[in-house]
Amino acid sequence: MNKPLALFATLASLFALCVHAKDANSVLRDAEKAMGAPKTLQYSATGMSAFFGQALTAGQAWPRRDLVSFTRTIDYEQRAARDALEFKQPQFGGTQQNAQVSGDRAWTVGPNGPVPQLAAAEERQLHIWLTPHGFVKAGLAARDAALSESGGSDVVTFTALGKYKVIGTLDAQHVVRKVETKFPNPVLGDMEIVASYADYRDFEGVKFPAKIDIVQGGFPTWELAVTKATPNVSLEIPVP
């Protein structure tokens, strides 16, 4: 009688291991449950936005620009986003900046109306997938998502926009701590972009980091202290 019971216990254990085996999809699903799955998201912050690529001397950090306010609104399904920035000091004749993207169209809105910036569309889309919720959504939609481990954390890798390798690190609480990729730059070559997220808090039922740091080309471009995040806001970004 003992042998059949032992065999049954062994088979049950193997079955349990198979059912609960982790892969990229299960890790991303756990993250979706932990952080929420908003269709749109708006967050506001204060901090710093550096002027990327405009260092006065080669090898120096990008010039820092202190923010009065920063608001980013994202529609993940439409691959659209709007960034509204207000600086403490005038920047090239003004204190405000508005950058938008909708699919493969990008533009800024200035005092004289919208100005096309089609070359910026791909990078702006990529930054949508570098956000915590964007990373999870893009990973679940990717066909090549793969899982590995590093230092006790889960690492999910996939290809975004058909050509950019995106690597995300998730902790034991199933939240995204770091997302990194490389983007071509005419001066820097394959430029590393690393977004780090810390101090997750509950914002209206969605977990979102209160601290965001982004490094591009080896120097900080964003240092944000998030003050508010609102899921599923109404968003319309008509292409001019």
N, C-alpha and C positions, 0 to 999 in steps of 0.2 A: 504493500500500500504506500510505502514511503517513496518508492521510485517514481510512480506516476505523479504524486504531489510535488516532488522536487522538479520533475520535468515541466509540470504546469507552471510552477513558480518561475522557472527559468524563462519559459516562453513569454510569460506575462511581463517579466522585467524587460526582455528584448523588445516586446511590443511597445511598452511605455517609452523606452528610449527612442524608438523610431517615431512615435507620435510627437514627442517633445523635442526632437532634434532641431537645433537651430539652423536657420539659413538666413540669407539676406532679407528675404520676404518677411519671415517671422519677426526678425529684429525690427524691421521698419514698421510692421503692424503694431508691435508693442510700443514703439515710439509714438505712433499715431494715437494709440489709446492713452498714453501718458500725457501727451502735449495737446491733444485735440486735433481736429481736422477742419479748420475753417476754409471756406471757399475764397474768402477775401480777408485781408487783415490790414489794419492801419495802426502804426505805432509812432509815438512822438518822443523826442529826446532832446537833451542838451549835450554839449561837449565840444568836439573838434572835428572839422573836416579839412584835411590837408589839400593843398593844390598840387595834385599828382603830376609828376614830370617836370616841375618848374623849379627844381633846386638851383640856386645861384651858382653852386660849385659841384662838379661831379663827385659823387660819393657822399654828399650831404643829404640829410633828411628833407622831405618835401616841406615847403613852407606851411606852417600851421595857421588855420583860420578858426577863431573861436566863434561858436554858434550861439545866437540868441535862442533859436529854435530849429528843430528839424522834424519833418513829418513825412513818412513814407507810407503810401497806400498801394497794396498789391492785389491784383486779381490773378490767382494762380491758373485758373482754367483758360483765361484769355491771354496769358503770358504778357500781362500789362502792369505797369507801375508808374507812379508819379512821386517824385521827390521835390519837396518844397523846403528850401533852406533860407534862413535869415541870419546874416553875419553881424557881429558886433561892430566891425569896421568895414567901410566901403571896400568892395572888391571890384577893381576895374570899372569904377564909375557907379557902383550900386551895392546895396546891402542884401539884395534878394536874388535867389536863383531858383529856377523851376525846370527840372529835367523830366522828360516823359518817354515812355516806350510802350508800343502796342504791337506785339508780334515782331515783324521785321521792319517796323517803322519807328524811328526815334527823332525827337526834336526837343528844343528848349523853348521856353516862353519868356520873352523879355519885354522891355518897354514898348517895342515896336511890333510885338506880336510873335508868332511862332517862327522858329528858324530850323529848317531840316538838319538833322545830324544822322543820316542813314548809316554811316560807318560805325556809329556807337550802338546800334541796335543789338548786335550780338552780345556785346559785353554787358549791356544793361539787362538783357534777358538772363545771361549767366548769373548775374548777381541775384536775380529772383530765386534761382535754384541753390544759391549759397546760403539763403536764410534757413533757419531750422525747419520750418514747416515746408518750405519749398524743396529742401533737400529730401525730405521724406516722400513728398508727392512725386518728385522726379525719379527717385530710386524705385518706388513701387511701379512706376510706368516703364522703367527701363527693362530691356530684355537681357542685359548682360550684368545685372547687379550680382556682386559676389561678396562673400563674408569672410573675414579673417579676424584675428585677435591681436591686440598689442597692449602689453602691460595690464591685462585684465579687462580691457575695454573692447567693445565690438567695433570693428572697422568695416564699413560698407563702401564698396567702390563700384562706380558705374560710369557710362559715357553719356554726357549731356550734349544736346544739340548736334548729335551725330559725330562729334569729334573731340570733345573736351573731357578728359578723365577727371572725375570728381571723387574725392575721398572724404568720407565723413566718419568722425569718431563719436560713439555714443557710450554713456556711462551706465552704471548698474541701475540707475533710476530711469533708464530708457529715454533720456533726453540728449539732444545733439550738443556736443561740447566744442567741436571744431569741424570746419569744412574747408578743404583746400583744393586748388586746381592751378592750372597754368594757362596763361592767355598770351598770344603773340603780341609783341610790342616792337615797333620799328627801331627803337634804340636799345632796349634791354633784351631783346630776343624773347624766349619763352619766359615770361614774367610770372613769378609765383604770386598767387593771391591766397591769403590765409585769413579766415574769419573765425574768431574765438568767441564763445558765448559762456556767460557765467551768471550766477545769482538768479536762477529761474524763479519766477513768481506767478501766482494765479491772477490773470487779467480776464475777468468776466467769463470764467470757465475754461480759459485757454492758458496753458503754461507758455511763458515767453521770457527770454533772458532780460534782466534789467541792466546788464553790462555787455556791450558789444565792442570788440576791438578788431579792426581789419587792417592787415598789412599788405601792401602791394609793392613789388620790386624791392623788398627788404626794409621798407620804412612805413610807419603808420600813416594810413589815409583816413581812418575813422576811429574815434574814441567816443562812444556814446553811452550816456546814462539815460535809460529808458524811463519815462515818467508815466506813460499810458499806452495801453495796447487794446484795440477794440476789434473783435472778430466779426466777420460777415457784415461789414459796412457796405452801403450802396456806393458803387463806383462806376462812373462813366468816363472813358477816356477816348473821345472821338478823334480820329486822325485828321489833322488839319488838311 
